[in-house]
Amino acid sequence: MDRRKGRPFLSVCPSTEASDSRGKKAQRQCKVCAVRGKAAGQTPAERKNKRKLTTTWCRECKVGLCLDGFEIYHTKLDYINN
């Protein structure tokens, strides 16, 4: 499926056993933020300190996305450099 077509919806990440046992919301790393940091030549330590964890994801694409990343991921052909 092309990530720029269809009707994607932003929704809350599904709970996992680990998140439920600690009483916290499930989180995922934003795909757009992570890939952009890697493309910018950041070291793994720099990326870890600046990574963006989010409690939202696209349930169609099955990737974690923050609010800004959601729009970029589903509208830009090259979401890494734009």
TORVOZA-322773 format. One record per residue (C-alpha): residue number from 0; residue in one letter; z, x, y. Coordinates in steps of 0.25 Angstrom, whole numbers. Layout:
+-----+-----+-------+-------+-------+
:   n : res :    pz :    px :    py :
+-----+-----+-------+-------+-------+
: NUM :   A :     Z :     X :     Y :
...
+-----+-----+-------+-------+-------+
This chain:
+-----+-----+-------+-------+-------+
:   n : res :    pz :    px :    py :
+-----+-----+-------+-------+-------+
:   0 :   M :     0 :     0 :     0 :
:   1 :   D :    -4 :     5 :    14 :
:   2 :   R :     9 :     6 :    22 :
:   3 :   R :     2 :     1 :    34 :
:   4 :   K :    -2 :   -12 :    28 :
:   5 :   G :     5 :   -24 :    23 :
:   6 :   R :    18 :   -30 :    29 :
:   7 :   P :    29 :   -19 :    28 :
:   8 :   F :    43 :   -24 :    31 :
:   9 :   L :    55 :   -15 :    35 :
:  10 :   S :    67 :   -19 :    26 :
:  11 :   V :    81 :   -14 :    23 :
:  12 :   C :    81 :    -3 :    12 :
:  13 :   P :    85 :    -8 :    -1 :
:  14 :   S :    99 :    -4 :    -6 :
:  15 :   T :   101 :     6 :   -16 :
:  16 :   E :   113 :     9 :   -26 :
:  17 :   A :   118 :    21 :   -17 :
:  18 :   S :   117 :    13 :    -4 :
:  19 :   D :   124 :     1 :   -10 :
:  20 :   S :   135 :     9 :   -16 :
:  21 :   R :   139 :    16 :    -3 :
:  22 :   G :   137 :     3 :     5 :
:  23 :   K :   126 :     8 :    14 :
:  24 :   K :   112 :     3 :    17 :
:  25 :   A :   101 :    10 :     9 :
:  26 :   Q :    93 :    20 :    18 :
:  27 :   R :    79 :    27 :    16 :
:  28 :   Q :    73 :    38 :    24 :
:  29 :   C :    62 :    33 :    34 :
:  30 :   K :    49 :    38 :    28 :
:  31 :   V :    42 :    40 :    42 :
:  32 :   C :    54 :    48 :    48 :
:  33 :   A :    55 :    57 :    36 :
:  34 :   V :    40 :    60 :    35 :
:  35 :   R :    39 :    62 :    50 :
:  36 :   G :    50 :    72 :    49 :
:  37 :   K :    44 :    80 :    38 :
:  38 :   A :    30 :    80 :    45 :
:  39 :   A :    37 :    86 :    57 :
:  40 :   G :    41 :    98 :    49 :
:  41 :   Q :    55 :    95 :    49 :
:  42 :   T :    64 :   103 :    39 :
:  43 :   P :    71 :    95 :    28 :
:  44 :   A :    84 :    97 :    36 :
:  45 :   E :    78 :    91 :    49 :
:  46 :   R :    72 :    79 :    42 :
:  47 :   K :    85 :    76 :    35 :
:  48 :   N :    93 :    76 :    48 :
:  49 :   K :    82 :    67 :    55 :
:  50 :   R :    78 :    58 :    43 :
:  51 :   K :    79 :    43 :    46 :
:  52 :   L :    86 :    35 :    36 :
:  53 :   T :    83 :    20 :    37 :
:  54 :   T :    88 :     7 :    30 :
:  55 :   T :    74 :     1 :    31 :
:  56 :   W :    62 :     3 :    23 :
:  57 :   C :    48 :    -4 :    20 :
:  58 :   R :    49 :   -12 :     8 :
:  59 :   E :    34 :   -12 :     6 :
:  60 :   C :    32 :     3 :     7 :
:  61 :   K :    46 :     7 :     1 :
:  62 :   V :    49 :    18 :    12 :
:  63 :   G :    61 :    19 :    21 :
:  64 :   L :    57 :    17 :    36 :
:  65 :   C :    64 :    16 :    49 :
:  66 :   L :    60 :     6 :    59 :
:  67 :   D :    51 :    16 :    66 :
:  68 :   G :    46 :    22 :    53 :
:  69 :   F :    42 :     8 :    48 :
:  70 :   E :    32 :     5 :    59 :
:  71 :   I :    26 :    19 :    59 :
:  72 :   Y :    25 :    19 :    44 :
:  73 :   H :    18 :     6 :    43 :
:  74 :   T :     8 :     8 :    55 :
:  75 :   K :     4 :    22 :    56 :
:  76 :   L :    -6 :    29 :    47 :
:  77 :   D :     1 :    42 :    49 :
:  78 :   Y :    15 :    39 :    51 :
:  79 :   I :    19 :    54 :    49 :
:  80 :   N :    13 :    59 :    62 :
:  81 :   N :    12 :    47 :    71 :
+-----+-----+-------+-------+-------+
